[in-house]
Amino acid sequence: MTDEQIRDLLMRTRRIAVVGASDRADRPSHGVFGFLLAHGYDAVPVNPALRGRAVHGIAALASLAEAAPLDMVDIFRRSSEAGAVVDEAIALGATSVWMQLGVIDEAAAARARSAGLVVVMDRCPAIEWRRLGLPARI
């Protein structure tokens, strides 16, 4: 994706489900989830192991379906598990999927693009936000 496409995606997105969000402060998914909240997104943590427990003050949901409707699904899972999350995002009508750093599934990305979703892979929205110098949303 071009910088302009990433900028547009980050600025128009409102509701984000962070699949694999953690309540442990030392985990990247915890930091990115907090970043998204701090930058004005309506973000929800999705992690069945944390159902009902707070991540940055937001109760974690057990499934992606509980988080719908969604604009973006941000995936903090192993690459081998990303395809199932992407397929669920497609089924739920999300408009984009974002696979975090190190999360790569070309077949899932192709399915998402074919379904009309915007796909970002092997990148981090917090890093891209800072790199692009995006303005505050709130």
C-alpha positions in Angstrom: 0.0 0.0 0.0 1.1 3.5 -0.6 1.5 6.1 2.2 -1.6 7.9 1.0 -3.7 4.7 1.1 -2.5 3.9 4.6 -3.2 7.5 5.7 -6.7 7.4 4.2 -7.4 4.1 5.9 -6.2 5.2 9.3 -8.1 8.5 9.1 -11.5 7.1 7.9 -11.5 4.0 10.2 -13.6 4.4 13.3 -14.3 1.0 15.0 -11.4 -1.5 15.3 -11.4 -5.0 16.8 -8.0 -6.0 18.0 -7.8 -9.8 17.8 -5.3 -11.2 20.3 -5.3 -8.1 22.5 -3.5 -8.7 25.8 -3.9 -7.4 29.3 -0.2 -7.8 29.9 1.6 -4.4 29.6 4.7 -6.1 28.2 2.9 -7.4 25.1 2.8 -5.4 21.8 -0.9 -6.0 21.4 -1.5 -4.2 24.8 0.5 -1.2 23.7 -1.1 -0.9 20.3 -4.6 -1.3 21.7 -3.9 1.6 24.1 -2.5 3.6 21.3 -5.6 3.1 19.2 -7.8 4.2 22.2 -5.7 7.2 22.9 -6.0 8.3 19.2 -9.7 8.3 19.2 -10.7 4.9 17.8 -13.6 3.0 19.1 -11.5 -0.1 19.8 -12.5 -3.4 21.3 -10.2 -6.2 22.5 -11.0 -9.7 21.2 -9.5 -12.6 23.1 -11.5 -15.5 24.4 -8.9 -16.1 27.2 -9.7 -12.6 28.6 -13.4 -12.5 28.1 -14.8 -9.9 30.4 -11.4 -8.8 31.8 -10.4 -5.2 31.1 -7.7 -4.2 28.6 -7.1 -0.4 29.0 -10.5 -0.3 30.7 -12.4 -2.0 27.9 -14.0 -5.4 28.6 -12.5 -8.1 26.3 -14.9 -10.0 24.1 -14.6 -13.7 23.3 -15.3 -13.5 19.6 -15.0 -11.2 16.6 -18.8 -11.6 16.0 -19.4 -9.9 19.4 -17.5 -6.9 18.3 -19.5 -6.3 15.1 -20.1 -4.0 13.3 -16.5 -3.2 12.5 -14.5 -1.1 10.2 -11.1 -2.8 10.8 -9.9 -6.1 12.2 -6.4 -5.7 13.6 -4.8 -9.2 13.8 -2.2 -10.1 16.5 -2.2 -13.8 15.8 0.3 -16.2 14.3 0.4 -16.2 10.5 -1.0 -19.7 10.5 -4.1 -18.5 12.4 -4.6 -15.2 10.5 -6.6 -16.8 7.7 -9.5 -17.8 9.9 -9.7 -14.3 11.4 -9.6 -12.8 7.9 -12.4 -15.1 6.8 -14.5 -14.1 9.8 -13.8 -10.4 9.1 -15.1 -10.9 5.6 -18.2 -12.7 6.8 -18.9 -9.9 9.3 -18.7 -7.2 6.8 -15.5 -5.5 8.0 -14.1 -3.0 5.5 -10.4 -3.7 6.2 -8.0 -6.2 7.8 -4.6 -5.2 9.3 -2.1 -8.0 9.9 0.5 -6.9 12.4 4.3 -7.0 12.1 5.3 -10.6 11.2 1.8 -11.7 10.4 1.8 -12.7 6.8 -0.9 -14.8 4.9 -0.9 -14.0 1.2 -3.8 -16.4 0.5 -6.0 -14.8 3.2 -5.0 -11.3 1.9 -6.1 -12.3 -1.6 -9.5 -13.6 -0.3 -10.0 -10.3 1.6 -9.1 -8.2 -1.4 -11.4 -10.3 -3.6 -14.2 -9.6 -1.1 -13.5 -5.9 -1.4 -11.6 -5.3 1.9 -8.5 -3.2 2.2 -5.6 -5.3 3.4 -2.5 -4.2 5.2 0.0 -6.9 6.1 3.2 -7.0 8.1 2.8 -3.5 9.5 1.7 -1.8 12.7 -0.9 1.0 12.7 0.9 2.8 15.6 4.2 2.8 13.8 2.5 3.9 10.6 0.7 6.7 12.4 3.9 8.1 13.8 5.9 7.6 10.6 3.3 9.4 8.5 2.9 12.2 11.2 -0.8 12.0 11.2 -2.8 14.6 13.1 -4.8 13.9 16.3 -8.3 12.5 15.6 -9.8 13.6 18.9 
